[in-house]
Structures are given as C-alpha cells and as structure tokens.
Amino acid sequence: MDADDYRSLMSSFPTGVAVVTSTDGDMSPRGATCSSLSSVTLDPPTLLVCLTSHSSTLDAIRRRDWFAVNLLNARARRTAEIFSSPVADRFAEVRWRPTRGQGLPWLERDALAVAECAVAGLFTVGDHTVAVGRVAGVEVLPDVPLLYGMRRFSAWSADTREPAGP
C-alpha cells in the first residue's frame, strides 16, 4: 500500500480537531494536535486517541496516567498548527489553565470542550500508540468545532446544522 494513497483516503474523511494534553514529571504541560479521536463506549464513558509513539505528550501520559482532550473551536486553527509543529514552548503561545479535577492543561480560549481521562489502556500499532481513556469529567461550552479534511481546516457552517432530508 502506498502511503500517499492512504493519506488521500484518510484526508477524504473530515473530522474534528483536538489537542491532547497532559503534564510530565515536573508538572510541565505537554500537548499535541490530534484528529484521531473516537468514542469507545458510553458505559463507562470511554474514548480513544492516537498519538505518535515518540511524542513527549505520550511520554507525559504514560507517567501521569491521565490526559485531557481539548476539542478545538472554529477560531483555533493557529493553536492546531502550533501543537502539530515543532514549536519549542507550545504553551507559551496559547492561553491555558489547569482543569478542575486533575489539573491537566485546558486550552480555555481555544477549546469548545475538554474531557479529563484516566488511562484505561495503551497499545502500539505501527508508529502510533492508541491511548484509551475513561472520561472522568467534562466541560462543554456552546461553540462551533474546528474541522479538518481534504488537507485543510474548516468550520461547521450554519446550513449544516440541520439534518439532511430524505
């Protein structure tokens, strides 16, 4: 299978954009942009994210056993780009604060929702690691999500809020 063909396939599937965050051993914040996010089960509330296996964010998740999923709002394209590139101090570029429960990095200005997750499992697939998290708490604000597909960012438009007719 050609990697470019696979990228083309997956870019045809638009998805929301999140920044997964945690803190490392000295409580320094770590984070990475993630578009590989999925609900696993409602009972108990569980989700999964996929991160590159050599990520410092994944190292922090392994040490802390907790992570946060910040679902980005439509105005957060710059934040998505910062957390997907090799910026020396990503958190100096954005406004954030600790979550209420576990003190995980919450991108309060850029996230329309944040979920605190206790690690329920980690397993490696190829060059990525799947982190399964049991959701322990959420904050949700009314806003419009940032989307990514066809290798570009977009926003949910007002005319797509209504379900399509038969």
N, C-alpha and C positions, 0 to 999 in steps of 0.2 A: 504494500500500500504506500503510495506516495504521500509524504507529509503535507505538501501543498494542497493535494486533493482533499485530504482530511480536514485541513483548515478551512477550505472552501465550503465543505459540508457543514461544519460547525458554525461558521460565520453566517450561514443561512438561517440559523435558529436564534432569533433575538431573545435576550434575557436581561434581567435586572442586573445592576452593578452594586457590589458590596465591597466594603473594606473590612477585612477580618483583622482584629486586634487582640493583643494580649500584653503582658508585661514580663520582662525577663527576671533573672535572679536578683538584680539590684533595683527592681521595680521600674526600669526604663521602659517606655512604651515601644511596642513593635507593631507593624501593620503592613498589610499587602492587599492590593486590589484583587478581587475575586469575582468572576462571573459564573463559576461552577458552584452553585448552591442549590440545594434541593430539600424539600420537606421529606422526612422519612416516615414519621408516624405522629398521629395526634395524641395517642395514649400509650406511653407518656409522650409529651411534646418533644420531638427529636428532629434535628436537621443534620445535613452534612455539607461540608465544604471541601474543596480540593485545592491543595497548595503545593507548589513546587517543593520537592523533598530537601533541597539545600537552602530553604528560606530561613532567615533569622526569626521570622514570625512563627514558623512551625517549631523552631527550637524553643522559643518562649512558651508556646502552647504545651509542649512536652514537659517543660519544667514546672509550669504553673498549674496544669491540668484544667485550665479554664480559658475560654476565649469569648470575644464579643463579635457579633455580626452587625455591622453598621450598613443598613440599606440606604444607598445614596439617593438624594433628591435630584431633581432635574437640573438644578443650578450647580451641581457638584462635579462637573466634568474635570475641572482643574485638579480637584482632590483625587479623582480616579486616576488621572495621569501621574500625579506626584507619587501615589502609592504603587504605581506599576513601573516606576523607573528608578534608577539607582541614585536617588537623592540622599545626601549624607544624613540629614536630620529631617525626616518627613514630618514629624510632629511639630517642628518649629515653623512649618509652612501653613498649618491649619489650626483652627481653634478646637480644643477638646477639653474634656473634663472626665473624671472618674465616674463610672456607673455607680448607682446607689448600693447595689448588693456586694459586688466583688471588687469594685474599684478598677474595672477594666477601662481602657480608653474608648470614650464615646465621642464621636465627631459631631457634636451637638448642632453645629450650624449647617452641616452638610448631610446629615442623616435624617431621613423621614421616620426611621425606626431603628432600634437597637435591641438585640437579644443577647442576654448573658447565657453562656452554655458551659456546662460541666462536661469534660471529655468523657465520652462513653466508649470510645474505641478509636484507634489509629491503625490504618493499614496502608501499605505501599502498593501502588500499581504503576509500573513503569517509572517515569521520572517524577511522579507526584505522590502525595500522601493524602488519603481521604481521612478527614477528621469528622467523626460522628459526635455530635454534641446534644446532650439533654438540656433543653431550654428551661432555665430556672427563673427568668424574669424578662419582661419586655417593656419598652416604652415605644409608643406609636403616636406620631403626630400627623395631622391631616396635611398631605402634600402630594406632589406628583413625582413618580420614580424616574431615575435616570435609567435609560435602556442602552444596550449595546448589541449591535448586529450588523451584518454586511460590512464589518470592519469600520464602523463609525458609531458615534454616540447619538442618541436621540432622546426625546421625551414623549411621554404618553400624551396624546393630543385629546382635546376636549371631545372631538367627534368619535373617539374610540371608547368612550366611557360606557356607551350603551351597547348591549349585546347585538350582534348581527341578527337580522331577521331570517326566517326560513327561506 
